[in-house]
Amino acid sequence: MDHLADIRKYTSSVDEKAVQGLAKTYALVMSKADTRYVAAGDPEEVKRVVENFCKKKLGRKESDAVLAGVVQAQCEKMKADRTKSRITVYYLIAEHFKALSMFHPK
């Protein structure tokens, strides 16, 4: 999958280093068909993204409701896309929180 092309559909400027870092960090997740995409309509999936990405990875301290709202807002941008790439969703969330630089390769 071309992550850059997919992300460009939803945001005007793409941080290519951040995309590379996300792709490397989540290579194992992306290799499995059942975890490659975010099931935006599944409340449990949204909760997992809030817990595992927003809180654990990004270190966000907002309430679950606020974080779930951010996740759903990014998925809403992608509503025309039946399959929501996890890398694209994570990129858009990180971009929302101005946290893309944390994925730049060291």
C-alpha positions as CSV (number, residue, x, y, z in Angstrom):
1,M,0.0,0.0,0.0
2,D,1.2,3.5,-0.8
3,H,0.8,5.2,2.6
4,L,1.9,8.6,1.2
5,A,-0.7,8.6,-1.5
6,D,-3.4,7.5,0.9
7,I,-2.6,10.2,3.4
8,R,-2.5,12.9,0.7
9,K,-6.2,12.3,0.1
10,Y,-7.0,13.6,3.5
11,T,-4.4,16.3,4.3
12,S,-2.6,19.0,2.4
13,S,0.9,18.6,3.7
14,V,2.4,15.2,4.4
15,D,5.4,14.7,6.7
16,E,7.2,11.9,4.8
17,K,9.6,11.1,7.7
18,A,6.6,10.7,10.0
19,V,5.0,8.4,7.5
20,Q,8.2,6.3,7.3
21,G,8.4,6.2,11.1
22,L,4.7,5.1,11.5
23,A,5.1,2.5,8.8
24,K,8.2,1.1,10.5
25,T,6.6,1.2,14.0
26,Y,3.4,-0.5,12.8
27,A,4.9,-2.9,10.2
28,L,3.7,-6.0,12.1
29,V,0.2,-4.6,12.6
30,M,0.0,-3.7,8.9
31,S,1.1,-7.2,7.9
32,K,-2.1,-8.8,9.3
33,A,-5.3,-8.4,7.4
34,D,-7.5,-8.2,10.5
35,T,-5.4,-5.3,12.1
36,R,-4.4,-3.4,8.9
37,Y,-7.6,-1.3,8.9
38,V,-9.5,0.7,11.6
39,A,-13.1,-0.4,11.9
40,A,-14.5,3.1,12.7
41,G,-18.0,1.8,13.3
42,D,-16.9,-0.5,16.1
43,P,-16.9,1.2,19.5
44,E,-14.4,-1.4,20.8
45,E,-12.1,-0.5,18.0
46,V,-12.3,3.2,18.7
47,K,-11.6,2.5,22.4
48,R,-8.5,0.4,21.4
49,V,-7.2,3.3,19.2
50,V,-7.8,5.7,22.1
51,E,-6.0,3.4,24.6
52,N,-3.2,2.1,22.6
53,F,-2.4,5.0,20.2
54,C,-3.7,8.2,21.8
55,K,-2.8,7.4,25.4
56,K,0.0,4.9,25.3
57,K,1.8,6.1,22.1
58,L,1.1,9.8,22.1
59,G,0.8,10.2,25.8
60,R,-2.5,12.2,25.6
61,K,-4.2,13.0,28.9
62,E,-7.6,14.2,27.6
63,S,-10.8,12.3,28.6
64,D,-11.7,9.2,26.7
65,A,-14.7,11.0,25.3
66,V,-12.5,13.8,23.9
67,L,-10.0,11.3,22.5
68,A,-12.7,9.2,21.0
69,G,-14.1,12.3,19.3
70,V,-10.7,13.0,17.8
71,V,-10.5,9.4,16.5
72,Q,-14.0,9.6,15.1
73,A,-13.4,13.0,13.5
74,Q,-10.4,11.6,11.6
75,C,-12.4,8.5,10.5
76,E,-15.2,10.9,9.4
77,K,-12.7,12.6,7.0
78,M,-12.2,9.1,5.5
79,K,-15.8,8.1,5.4
80,A,-15.7,7.7,1.6
81,D,-13.0,5.1,2.0
82,R,-14.5,1.7,3.1
83,T,-11.1,0.5,4.3
84,K,-9.5,3.0,6.6
85,S,-5.7,2.3,6.7
86,R,-4.4,2.2,10.3
87,I,-1.3,4.2,9.2
88,T,-3.5,6.9,7.7
89,V,-5.8,7.1,10.7
90,Y,-2.8,7.2,13.1
91,Y,-1.1,9.9,11.0
92,L,-4.2,12.1,11.0
93,I,-4.6,11.7,14.8
94,A,-0.9,12.5,15.3
95,E,-1.2,15.5,12.9
96,H,-4.3,16.7,14.9
97,F,-2.2,16.7,18.1
98,K,0.9,18.2,16.3
99,A,2.8,15.1,17.3
100,L,4.2,13.9,13.9
101,S,7.8,14.6,14.9
102,M,7.7,11.8,17.5
103,F,7.6,9.4,14.6
104,H,10.7,10.8,12.8
105,P,13.4,8.1,12.7
106,K,16.1,8.7,15.3
